[in-house]
Amino acid sequence: LYHGKQVHKRSFSRLLSRLKSEKMHRRGNRFAWAMMVVALVIGSLALSAQAAGPFYDGIVNKDFKRTIQLTTALARHEYTITMVNEGSEAQNHFHLTVQSLLSSKLAYVSAADADGTSLAVKYLEKPQEIVGADGQVAETALVVQVSLKNALKPKDQVTVKATLVFGHTLEPFPHAIAQSERQLVRYRDNHFAFTPYHTKSSTTTVKLASASVQSSSQLEPTNVKGDSIVYGPYTELKPLSISPLLVHFESNKAFLTVEYLNREIEISMWGNVAVEEFHRWKNDGAELKGGFSRYEFQVNPAASGHAAVKEVSMNIPAIAEDVYYRDAIGNISTSHHWKNKLLLIPRFPMFGGWQTKFCMGYNVPAHHFLSQSTSVSGQYTLNITFGPSFDDDVFVDHQKVKIILPEGATDIKVTYPFAGVKQSVERLVTYLDVSGRHVVVLEKNNLVNEMNRQFFQVTFSFSSTSIYREPLLLAGGVFVVLLTLIFLSRFNYSIAPEDPKAREELINRLRGYVKKYKEILADREEVHSRLDSIVAEGRANAYATEKPKVLSTLQQKSRDVSNLVDSVERVSLDVANTIQSIEEMEEALTTAQLALHKAKLENVGKTATAAGYQVHERDYNEAKKSIKDLTAELEADL
């Protein structure tokens, strides 16, 4: 028995042959024939259980080549499998299995046929239990179903390639090292390809980060050459065979892990998509033993902190604008942005066990990621990468992606490229929102660059008139505030009741100010009339003598009015404003009068039309009339 239920057909056939053997016949033992009947019954039951199982035992791995890349912080398994269908039924799919040692650390699976065409991959929800010889569960395998491009018919063979990426598989050993020491790690796996099918030939090649191998398990044939170890070929392997593999070697790669990543994508229908990410990083390498010496690190950086995280290069859209990178202290100036690269340099080198938190973000024009449907009115689709990708292999433990849709979005549909994504919807109320915005939340554990580089889509409906909701709401709010202020300014907020005597006193004081101001206006009018008389008589010499005196008098009157206005403002702002308006017209009157006098003296004996000074005369008369009207309004204010 293997895999709990299945019976190998060849073993069952051998059992029947043995029972039918000549030796058994010679004994003429009834017990032998009884055993044969029991075997037939048990075999039939076992074969029926086998047919109901997840694996088709007609598939045989003719050749299984496996390459385990350990050159970075991740373990990357690359399979090249040549399969033969030795059964009687055509098969549309086959299965990959991952033993429990690695199943919880699996992040990414992809498959393709010989010509590079991608094949659909599906995780089976229920892990398969493997029962040992003692009847106890010895292993629990994660099963991945791969759909073939064409059905594999009996006697046919096909070659497929698969890639599996694992995180947290390299164990620092020793667990703590000094600042100048190099990092050693251990890796555990299986000498054989862990597959549910009979394998005729299996070869495993382990590529290491360096040629410095401290120790490695041996299962002949084994060949160690430089930074590569080749196990096999091993022949005629039973399904789900296990032989522990262990390699202890030097790897000074930084074991950067993103423990938590919160990516927020906010869509503005005014033409912008804002992306903001909150990161929590940790170096999962060997912890630093002793204190950190900045001097040693600066003086000889090549011999210090071999496995420390010193800088990380991240890929962002080439059209990204307003890029920022900051932490709780503030902006981190040790970052560089060019084209589609963002080089992040932490404030300190991250040794094993050290952590850092930061926030980064940017804006991109919406038309690069947001498209409008040509067939469905008001339907939009956001097409953007699931997360950030790094130039080096980085493992993300937990990632949350939030898509903040505009207020009023409906009919929301999300399409993502891989399984295991938890989806929920929240509501966010922010500036100028009434009912709030829909926020689509996607969560996923165990991600690598191959996954975050893939695009996902969010489709939603948005009315073309809804875009004007916020501007209208803002304009309406400003209008209501101003209207309220106007309305409230009409009320008297004095706590004490108004004293009639005090009010009468203020009015009398105001009347005195106005009377004094009217006297100033009368004096000004007399001065203007005197100049008009001199010009009318054509006495240019007398005008030249009198003009400076008049201007001096008018300036003195303006200073008197300025002092008077200060006193009036303490009693009535309305009267003070009216006086200010009259003063502005007085300046206009003086300017027009001087221009008119100059034109008249230069054209003595000519009419206004002939001399061309009718414009100055009109301005002069309009200013006099405005002063007269404003003076009447001043009387009305009293």
C-alpha positions as CSV (number, residue, x, y, z in Angstrom):
1,L,0.0,0.0,0.0
2,Y,1.2,3.5,-0.7
3,H,-0.6,6.9,-0.4
4,G,-3.0,5.4,2.0
5,K,-5.2,3.6,-0.5
6,Q,-3.4,2.7,-3.7
7,V,-1.9,-0.7,-4.6
8,H,0.8,-0.9,-7.2
9,K,-0.6,-3.1,-10.1
10,R,2.7,-4.8,-10.7
11,S,3.0,-5.8,-7.0
12,F,-0.5,-7.3,-7.1
13,S,0.3,-9.2,-10.3
14,R,3.4,-10.6,-8.7
15,L,1.4,-11.7,-5.7
16,L,-1.0,-13.6,-7.9
17,S,1.9,-15.2,-9.8
18,R,3.5,-16.4,-6.6
19,L,0.2,-17.9,-5.4
20,K,-0.1,-19.7,-8.7
21,S,3.5,-20.9,-8.6
22,E,4.4,-24.5,-9.0
23,K,5.7,-24.7,-5.5
24,M,2.3,-23.7,-4.1
25,H,0.6,-26.3,-6.4
26,R,3.0,-29.0,-5.3
27,R,2.0,-28.5,-1.7
28,G,-1.6,-29.0,-2.7
29,N,-2.5,-26.8,0.3
30,R,-6.0,-25.6,0.5
31,F,-4.7,-22.7,2.5
32,A,-2.8,-21.4,-0.6
33,W,-6.0,-21.3,-2.6
34,A,-7.8,-19.6,0.3
35,M,-5.1,-17.0,0.4
36,M,-5.5,-16.5,-3.4
37,V,-9.2,-15.8,-3.0
38,V,-8.5,-13.3,-0.1
39,A,-5.9,-11.6,-2.3
40,L,-8.4,-11.3,-5.1
41,V,-10.9,-9.7,-2.9
42,I,-8.5,-7.3,-1.3
43,G,-7.0,-6.4,-4.7
44,S,-10.3,-5.6,-6.2
45,L,-11.2,-3.3,-3.3
46,A,-7.8,-1.7,-3.4
47,L,-8.0,-1.1,-7.2
48,S,-11.4,0.5,-6.8
49,A,-10.0,2.8,-4.2
50,Q,-7.1,3.6,-6.5
51,A,-9.5,4.7,-9.3
52,A,-11.2,7.1,-6.9
53,G,-7.8,8.6,-5.8
54,P,-6.4,11.9,-7.2
55,F,-3.5,10.3,-9.0
56,Y,-3.6,8.2,-12.2
57,D,-1.1,5.5,-11.9
58,G,-0.8,5.0,-15.6
59,I,1.5,7.9,-15.9
60,V,5.2,7.1,-15.6
61,N,8.1,9.6,-15.4
62,K,10.5,8.5,-18.0
63,D,13.0,11.2,-17.0
64,F,12.7,13.7,-14.2
65,K,15.5,16.3,-14.1
66,R,15.4,18.8,-11.2
67,T,17.6,21.8,-10.6
68,I,17.5,23.5,-7.2
69,Q,18.8,27.1,-7.4
70,L,20.1,28.3,-4.0
71,T,22.1,31.3,-5.4
72,T,19.8,33.8,-3.6
73,A,17.7,33.9,-0.5
74,L,15.0,31.8,-2.2
75,A,15.0,28.2,-3.3
76,R,14.0,27.9,-6.9
77,H,13.1,24.4,-8.2
78,E,13.2,24.0,-12.0
79,Y,11.7,20.7,-13.3
80,T,12.0,19.1,-16.8
81,I,9.8,16.1,-16.9
82,T,9.3,13.6,-19.7
83,M,6.1,11.6,-19.0
84,V,4.7,8.5,-20.7
85,N,1.2,7.3,-20.4
86,E,1.4,3.5,-19.9
87,G,-2.2,3.3,-18.8
88,S,-5.3,2.7,-20.9
89,E,-7.0,6.1,-20.5
90,A,-6.0,9.5,-22.0
91,Q,-5.1,12.2,-19.4
92,N,-5.8,15.9,-19.6
93,H,-3.6,16.8,-16.5
94,F,-0.9,15.5,-14.2
95,H,0.0,16.3,-10.6
96,L,3.0,17.9,-8.9
97,T,3.5,17.1,-5.2
98,V,5.4,19.0,-2.5
99,Q,6.3,17.3,0.7
100,S,5.4,18.8,4.1
101,L,9.0,19.9,4.7
102,L,8.5,22.6,2.0
103,S,4.7,22.8,1.4
104,S,4.1,25.8,3.8
105,K,7.0,27.7,2.2
106,L,5.8,27.4,-1.4
107,A,5.0,30.8,-3.0
108,Y,4.9,30.3,-6.8
109,V,4.2,27.6,-9.3
110,S,4.3,27.8,-13.1
111,A,4.4,25.2,-15.8
112,A,4.9,25.2,-19.6
113,D,5.2,22.6,-22.3
114,A,8.2,22.0,-24.5
115,D,7.6,24.9,-26.8
116,G,7.1,27.4,-23.9
117,T,3.3,27.6,-23.9
118,S,2.0,28.2,-20.4
119,L,-0.1,25.5,-18.7
120,A,-2.9,26.2,-16.2
121,V,-2.0,25.5,-12.6
122,K,-4.5,24.7,-9.9
123,Y,-3.9,23.9,-6.2
124,L,-5.9,21.1,-4.7
125,E,-7.5,22.3,-1.5
126,K,-7.2,19.1,0.5
127,P,-3.6,17.9,1.2
128,Q,-3.0,14.2,0.5
129,E,-2.0,12.0,3.4
130,I,0.7,9.4,2.9
131,V,0.5,6.3,5.1
132,G,3.6,4.5,6.1
133,A,4.2,0.7,6.6
134,D,3.0,1.0,10.2
135,G,-0.4,2.3,9.1
136,Q,0.4,5.8,10.5
137,V,0.4,9.1,8.4
138,A,4.0,9.6,7.6
139,E,3.8,12.5,5.2
140,T,1.3,15.1,4.1
141,A,1.8,16.3,0.5
142,L,0.6,19.5,-1.1
143,V,-0.8,18.7,-4.6
144,V,-0.8,20.9,-7.6
145,Q,-2.7,20.0,-10.7
146,V,-1.3,21.0,-14.1
147,S,-3.5,20.9,-17.2
148,L,-1.9,19.7,-20.4
149,K,-2.2,21.5,-23.7
150,N,-3.3,18.3,-25.4
151,A,-4.6,15.1,-23.8
152,L,-1.9,12.5,-23.2
153,K,-3.1,9.4,-24.9
154,P,-1.9,5.9,-24.0
155,K,1.6,5.1,-25.1
156,D,2.3,8.8,-25.9
157,Q,4.8,10.9,-24.1
158,V,5.1,14.6,-23.4
159,T,7.8,16.9,-21.9
160,V,6.8,19.7,-19.6
161,K,8.8,22.2,-17.5
162,A,7.8,23.6,-14.1
163,T,9.1,26.2,-11.7
164,L,8.5,26.3,-8.0
165,V,9.8,29.0,-5.7
166,F,10.1,28.6,-2.0
167,G,10.9,31.1,0.8
168,H,12.4,30.6,4.3
169,T,14.1,27.4,3.2
170,L,17.7,28.4,4.0
171,E,18.5,28.2,7.7
172,P,21.5,30.3,8.9
173,F,23.9,28.0,10.8
174,P,25.4,29.2,13.0
175,H,22.5,31.4,13.9
176,A,24.6,34.3,15.0
177,I,27.9,35.6,13.5
178,A,30.2,38.6,14.2
179,Q,30.2,41.6,12.0
180,S,33.2,40.5,9.9
181,E,32.2,36.8,9.6
182,R,30.7,35.2,6.6
183,Q,27.3,33.6,6.6
184,L,26.8,29.8,6.5
185,V,23.4,28.3,5.8
186,R,21.8,24.8,5.7
187,Y,19.3,23.6,3.2
188,R,17.1,20.5,3.6
189,D,15.2,18.7,0.8
190,N,14.9,15.3,-0.9
191,H,17.4,13.4,-3.0
192,F,14.6,12.1,-5.2
193,A,12.0,14.0,-7.1
194,F,8.9,13.9,-4.9
195,T,6.3,12.8,-7.4
196,P,3.2,10.6,-7.2
197,Y,4.2,8.6,-10.3
198,H,6.7,5.8,-10.8
199,T,10.0,7.4,-12.0
200,K,12.4,5.5,-14.2
201,S,15.2,8.1,-13.9
202,S,15.7,11.1,-11.6
203,T,18.6,13.6,-11.4
204,T,18.8,16.5,-9.0
205,T,21.3,19.3,-9.5
206,V,21.8,21.7,-6.6
207,K,23.4,25.1,-7.5
208,L,24.9,26.9,-4.5
209,A,25.7,30.5,-3.9
210,S,29.4,29.7,-3.5
211,A,31.8,26.8,-3.9
212,S,32.5,26.8,-0.2
213,V,30.6,23.7,0.9
214,Q,31.0,22.7,4.5
215,S,29.2,19.4,4.2
216,S,26.6,17.7,2.1
217,S,24.6,14.5,2.3
218,Q,25.8,11.6,0.1
219,L,23.7,9.1,-1.8
220,E,25.6,7.5,-4.6
221,P,26.0,8.5,-7.3
222,T,26.8,12.0,-6.0
223,N,29.2,14.4,-7.8
224,V,30.4,17.7,-6.2
225,K,32.0,20.1,-8.6
226,G,32.5,23.7,-7.6
227,D,29.3,25.4,-6.6
228,S,27.2,22.5,-8.0
229,I,26.2,19.1,-6.5
230,V,24.6,16.5,-8.8
231,Y,22.6,13.7,-7.2
232,G,21.8,10.7,-9.5
233,P,20.7,9.5,-11.8
234,Y,18.5,7.3,-9.6
235,T,16.4,4.7,-11.4
236,E,13.2,2.9,-10.8
237,L,11.9,5.0,-8.0
238,K,8.6,4.3,-6.3
239,P,6.0,7.1,-6.1
240,L,6.5,9.6,-3.3
241,S,10.0,8.3,-2.4
242,I,11.9,10.2,0.3
243,S,15.6,10.4,1.1
244,P,16.7,13.4,3.2
245,L,19.0,15.8,1.5
246,L,21.2,18.3,3.5
247,V,23.7,20.8,2.2
248,H,25.7,23.2,4.5
249,F,27.4,26.0,2.5
250,E,28.4,29.6,2.5
251,S,25.9,32.2,1.2
252,N,26.5,35.9,1.8
253,K,23.3,36.9,0.0
254,A,21.1,39.2,2.1
255,F,18.0,37.3,3.3
256,L,15.6,40.2,2.9
257,T,12.0,39.5,3.9
258,V,9.1,41.9,3.6
259,E,7.2,40.8,6.7
260,Y,4.3,43.1,5.9
261,L,3.4,45.2,2.8
262,N,0.3,47.4,2.6
263,R,-0.2,48.8,-0.9
264,E,-2.9,51.4,-1.4
265,I,-4.0,52.4,-4.9
266,E,-6.3,55.4,-5.0
267,I,-8.1,56.2,-8.3
268,S,-9.1,59.8,-9.1
269,M,-11.4,60.3,-12.1
270,W,-9.7,63.6,-12.7
271,G,-6.7,61.8,-14.2
272,N,-4.5,60.5,-11.5
273,V,-3.7,57.2,-9.8
274,A,-1.8,57.5,-6.5
275,V,0.2,54.6,-5.2
276,E,1.4,54.4,-1.6
277,E,3.1,51.5,0.1
278,F,3.9,50.8,3.8
279,H,6.8,48.3,4.2
280,R,8.2,46.4,7.2
281,W,11.5,44.7,6.3
282,K,13.6,42.2,8.2
283,N,16.9,40.5,7.5
284,D,16.3,36.8,8.2
285,G,20.0,36.0,7.9
286,A,22.3,35.1,10.7
287,E,21.9,37.5,13.6
288,L,24.7,40.0,14.5
289,K,26.8,38.7,17.4
290,G,28.1,41.6,19.5
291,G,27.7,45.3,18.8
292,F,27.7,47.1,15.5
293,S,30.8,49.2,14.7
294,R,30.1,52.0,12.3
295,Y,33.8,52.7,12.1
296,E,34.7,49.2,11.0
297,F,31.9,49.2,8.5
298,Q,32.9,52.5,7.0
299,V,36.7,51.9,6.9
300,N,36.6,48.4,5.3
301,P,33.1,47.8,3.9
302,A,34.2,44.9,1.8
303,A,35.2,42.9,4.9
304,S,32.2,43.9,7.1
305,G,28.6,43.0,6.9
306,H,28.9,40.5,4.1
307,A,25.2,39.5,4.4
308,A,23.8,42.8,5.5
309,V,21.1,44.6,3.5
310,K,22.8,47.8,2.4
311,E,20.6,48.9,-0.5
312,V,17.6,47.6,-2.4
313,S,16.6,48.4,-6.0
314,M,12.9,48.5,-6.6
315,N,11.1,48.7,-10.0
316,I,8.4,51.4,-10.4
317,P,6.6,52.8,-13.5
318,A,8.9,54.9,-15.7
319,I,6.1,57.6,-15.8
320,A,6.0,57.8,-12.0
321,E,5.9,61.4,-10.6
322,D,6.3,62.9,-7.1
323,V,8.2,59.9,-5.8
324,Y,8.8,60.0,-2.0
325,Y,10.6,57.7,0.5
326,R,10.2,58.4,4.2
327,D,10.0,56.8,7.6
328,A,8.8,57.9,11.1
329,I,11.7,60.4,11.3
330,G,11.0,62.1,8.0
331,N,12.3,62.0,4.4
332,I,15.1,59.6,3.7
333,S,17.5,61.5,1.4
334,T,19.7,58.4,0.6
335,S,17.4,57.3,-2.2
336,H,17.8,57.7,-5.9
337,H,15.2,57.6,-8.7
338,W,15.9,57.3,-12.4
339,K,13.6,56.0,-15.1
340,N,11.9,53.0,-13.7
341,K,14.3,52.3,-10.8
342,L,14.1,53.4,-7.2
343,L,17.2,52.7,-5.2
344,L,16.3,52.5,-1.5
345,I,19.2,52.9,1.0
346,P,18.1,52.4,4.6
347,R,19.4,54.8,7.3
348,F,21.6,51.9,8.6
349,P,22.8,48.6,7.2
350,M,20.4,45.9,8.1
351,F,22.2,43.0,9.8
352,G,20.5,39.6,10.6
353,G,17.5,40.1,12.8
354,W,17.3,43.8,12.2
355,Q,14.1,45.5,11.0
356,T,13.1,48.7,9.4
357,K,9.8,50.4,8.5
358,F,9.1,53.0,5.9
359,C,6.6,54.5,3.5
360,M,7.1,55.2,-0.2
361,G,4.7,56.3,-3.0
362,Y,4.3,58.1,-6.3
363,N,1.6,59.3,-8.7
364,V,1.0,58.1,-12.3
365,P,-1.3,59.5,-15.0
366,A,-4.6,57.6,-14.9
367,H,-4.8,56.9,-18.7
368,H,-1.8,54.5,-18.4
369,F,-3.6,52.1,-16.1
370,L,-7.3,53.1,-16.3
371,S,-9.2,52.4,-19.5
372,Q,-12.8,53.0,-20.4
373,S,-14.9,50.3,-22.1
374,T,-16.0,51.1,-25.7
375,S,-18.9,48.7,-25.5
376,V,-20.4,49.3,-22.1
377,S,-21.2,53.0,-21.2
378,G,-19.5,54.2,-18.0
379,Q,-17.5,51.0,-17.4
380,Y,-13.8,51.4,-16.4
381,T,-11.0,48.9,-15.8
382,L,-7.9,49.4,-13.7
383,N,-5.0,47.2,-14.9
384,I,-2.0,47.4,-12.6
385,T,0.6,45.1,-11.0
386,F,-0.3,43.3,-7.8
387,G,2.7,44.7,-6.0
388,P,6.2,46.1,-6.2
389,S,9.0,44.0,-7.7
390,F,12.7,44.0,-6.7
391,D,15.8,43.4,-8.7
392,D,16.9,40.8,-6.1
393,D,14.9,37.9,-4.8
394,V,12.7,39.1,-2.0
395,F,10.1,37.1,-0.1
396,V,6.9,38.8,1.1
397,D,5.3,37.1,4.1
398,H,2.0,39.0,4.0
399,Q,0.7,41.6,1.5
400,K,-2.4,43.6,1.5
401,V,-3.5,45.6,-1.6
402,K,-6.2,48.2,-1.2
403,I,-7.9,49.7,-4.3
404,I,-9.7,52.9,-3.3
405,L,-12.4,53.5,-5.9
406,P,-14.1,56.9,-6.6
407,E,-17.3,57.6,-4.7
408,G,-20.2,56.4,-6.7
409,A,-18.5,53.4,-8.2
410,T,-20.8,50.3,-8.6
411,D,-20.7,46.8,-10.2
412,I,-17.2,46.1,-8.9
413,K,-15.5,43.0,-10.2
414,V,-11.9,41.8,-9.5
415,T,-9.7,39.5,-11.5
416,Y,-6.4,38.3,-10.2
417,P,-3.8,36.0,-11.8
418,F,-3.2,33.5,-9.1
419,A,-5.1,31.6,-6.4
420,G,-5.1,32.0,-2.6
421,V,-6.1,35.7,-2.6
422,K,-8.6,36.7,0.2
423,Q,-10.9,39.4,-1.0
424,S,-13.1,41.8,1.0
425,V,-14.7,45.2,0.6
426,E,-14.5,48.1,3.0
427,R,-15.9,51.7,3.0
428,L,-13.7,54.8,3.4
429,V,-15.1,58.3,4.0
430,T,-12.7,61.0,3.2
431,Y,-12.7,64.7,2.0
432,L,-15.9,65.9,0.3
433,D,-17.4,62.4,0.5
434,V,-21.1,61.9,1.3
435,S,-21.7,58.1,1.3
436,G,-18.0,57.1,1.3
437,R,-15.9,55.1,-1.2
438,H,-15.7,51.4,-1.9
439,V,-12.3,50.0,-1.0
440,V,-11.5,46.5,-2.5
441,V,-9.0,44.7,-0.1
442,L,-6.9,41.8,-1.5
443,E,-4.7,39.8,0.9
444,K,-2.1,37.1,0.1
445,N,0.6,35.3,1.9
446,N,3.9,34.1,0.4
447,L,4.7,36.3,-2.6
448,V,7.8,36.6,-4.8
449,N,8.7,38.9,-7.7
450,E,7.2,36.6,-10.3
451,M,3.8,37.1,-8.7
452,N,4.0,40.8,-7.9
453,R,5.0,41.6,-11.5
454,Q,1.7,40.1,-12.7
455,F,-1.3,42.4,-13.4
456,F,-4.7,42.2,-11.9
457,Q,-7.9,44.0,-13.0
458,V,-10.6,45.9,-11.2
459,T,-13.7,46.7,-13.3
460,F,-16.3,49.1,-12.1
461,S,-19.1,51.4,-13.4
462,F,-19.0,55.1,-12.8
463,S,-21.5,57.7,-14.1
464,S,-20.1,60.5,-16.2
465,T,-22.1,63.1,-14.1
466,S,-20.7,61.8,-10.8
467,I,-17.4,63.4,-11.5
468,Y,-18.9,66.8,-10.9
469,R,-20.3,65.9,-7.5
470,E,-17.3,67.0,-5.5
471,P,-16.8,70.4,-7.3
472,L,-20.5,71.2,-6.9
473,L,-20.4,70.1,-3.3
474,L,-17.4,72.4,-2.7
475,A,-19.0,75.3,-4.4
476,G,-22.2,74.8,-2.6
477,G,-20.4,74.6,0.7
478,V,-18.6,77.9,0.1
479,F,-21.9,79.5,-0.9
480,V,-23.6,78.3,2.3
481,V,-20.8,79.5,4.5
482,L,-20.8,83.0,2.9
483,L,-24.6,83.2,3.1
484,T,-24.4,82.2,6.8
485,L,-21.8,84.8,7.6
486,I,-23.9,87.5,5.8
487,F,-27.0,86.4,7.8
488,L,-25.2,86.3,11.1
489,S,-23.5,89.7,10.6
490,R,-27.0,91.3,10.8
491,F,-27.5,90.3,14.4
492,N,-26.4,92.3,17.5
493,Y,-24.5,89.9,19.8
494,S,-24.1,92.3,22.7
495,I,-24.9,90.6,26.0
496,A,-26.0,93.8,27.8
497,P,-29.1,95.7,26.6
498,E,-28.5,98.8,24.6
499,D,-28.4,102.1,26.6
500,P,-30.5,104.8,24.8
501,K,-28.4,107.6,26.3
502,A,-25.2,106.0,25.2
503,R,-26.6,105.5,21.7
504,E,-27.7,109.2,21.6
505,E,-24.2,110.2,22.7
506,L,-22.6,108.2,19.9
507,I,-24.9,109.7,17.3
508,N,-24.2,113.2,18.4
509,R,-20.4,112.5,18.3
510,L,-20.8,111.1,14.8
511,R,-22.8,114.1,13.7
512,G,-19.9,116.3,15.0
513,Y,-17.4,114.3,12.9
514,V,-19.6,114.6,9.8
515,K,-20.1,118.3,10.3
516,K,-16.3,118.8,10.5
517,Y,-15.8,116.7,7.4
518,K,-18.4,118.8,5.5
519,E,-16.5,121.9,6.5
520,I,-13.3,120.3,4.9
521,L,-15.3,119.6,1.8
522,A,-16.5,123.2,1.6
523,D,-12.9,124.5,2.0
524,R,-11.8,122.2,-0.8
525,E,-14.6,123.4,-3.1
526,E,-13.6,127.0,-2.5
527,V,-10.0,126.2,-3.4
528,H,-11.1,124.4,-6.6
529,S,-13.3,127.4,-7.5
530,R,-10.4,129.8,-7.1
531,L,-8.3,127.9,-9.5
532,D,-11.2,127.7,-12.0
533,S,-11.6,131.5,-11.9
534,I,-7.9,132.1,-12.6
535,V,-8.0,129.7,-15.6
536,A,-11.2,131.3,-16.9
537,E,-9.6,134.7,-17.0
538,G,-6.6,133.2,-18.8
539,R,-4.0,134.4,-16.3
540,A,-1.3,131.8,-16.8
541,N,1.2,133.6,-14.6
542,A,-1.2,133.9,-11.7
543,Y,-2.1,130.2,-12.1
544,A,1.5,129.1,-11.9
545,T,1.8,131.1,-8.7
546,E,-1.4,129.9,-7.1
547,K,-1.2,126.2,-8.1
548,P,1.5,125.1,-5.5
549,K,-0.4,126.8,-2.7
550,V,-3.6,125.1,-3.7
551,L,-2.0,121.6,-3.8
552,S,-0.4,122.2,-0.4
553,T,-3.7,123.2,1.0
554,L,-5.4,120.1,-0.4
555,Q,-2.7,117.8,1.0
556,Q,-3.2,119.3,4.4
557,K,-6.9,118.7,4.2
558,S,-6.3,115.1,3.2
559,R,-4.2,114.6,6.4
560,D,-7.0,116.1,8.5
561,V,-9.5,113.7,6.9
562,S,-7.2,110.7,7.6
563,N,-7.2,111.6,11.3
564,L,-10.9,112.2,11.3
565,V,-11.6,108.8,9.7
566,D,-9.7,107.0,12.6
567,S,-12.1,108.6,15.0
568,V,-15.2,107.8,12.9
569,E,-14.3,104.1,12.6
570,R,-14.7,103.7,16.3
571,V,-18.3,104.8,16.1
572,S,-19.5,103.7,12.6
573,L,-17.8,101.6,10.0
574,D,-20.4,102.5,7.4
575,V,-19.9,106.3,7.7
576,A,-16.1,105.7,7.7
577,N,-16.4,103.7,4.4
578,T,-18.5,106.4,2.8
579,I,-15.9,109.1,3.7
580,Q,-13.2,106.9,2.2
581,S,-15.2,106.7,-1.0
582,I,-15.5,110.5,-1.1
583,E,-11.7,110.8,-0.6
584,E,-11.1,108.6,-3.6
585,M,-13.3,110.7,-5.7
586,E,-11.6,113.8,-4.4
587,E,-8.3,112.5,-5.7
588,A,-9.9,111.8,-9.1
589,L,-11.4,115.4,-9.1
590,T,-8.0,117.0,-8.4
591,T,-6.3,115.0,-11.2
592,A,-9.1,115.8,-13.7
593,Q,-9.1,119.5,-12.8
594,L,-5.3,119.9,-13.2
595,A,-5.4,118.1,-16.6
596,L,-8.3,120.4,-17.7
597,H,-6.6,123.6,-16.6
598,K,-3.4,122.7,-18.5
599,A,-5.4,122.0,-21.7
600,K,-7.3,125.3,-21.4
601,L,-4.2,127.5,-20.8
602,E,-2.5,125.9,-23.7
603,N,-5.5,126.6,-26.0
604,V,-6.7,130.0,-24.9
605,G,-9.7,131.3,-27.0
606,K,-10.6,127.8,-28.4
607,T,-13.7,125.8,-27.7
608,A,-13.4,122.5,-25.8
609,T,-14.1,120.5,-29.0
610,A,-11.5,122.4,-30.9
611,A,-8.9,122.2,-28.2
612,G,-9.6,118.5,-27.5
613,Y,-10.0,118.8,-23.8
614,Q,-13.6,117.7,-23.6
615,V,-12.6,114.4,-22.1
616,H,-10.9,116.1,-19.1
617,E,-13.9,118.4,-18.7
618,R,-16.2,115.3,-18.6
619,D,-14.1,113.5,-16.0
620,Y,-14.0,116.7,-13.9
621,N,-17.8,117.1,-13.9
622,E,-18.4,113.4,-13.2
623,A,-16.1,113.5,-10.2
624,K,-17.9,116.6,-8.8
625,K,-21.3,114.9,-9.3
626,S,-20.0,111.7,-7.5
627,I,-18.8,113.7,-4.5
628,K,-22.2,115.4,-4.3
629,D,-24.0,112.1,-4.4
630,L,-21.8,110.5,-1.8
631,T,-22.2,113.5,0.5
632,A,-26.0,113.0,0.3
633,E,-25.4,109.3,1.1
634,L,-23.4,110.4,4.1
635,E,-26.4,112.4,5.4
636,A,-28.6,109.3,4.9
637,D,-26.2,107.2,7.0
638,L,-26.8,109.6,9.9
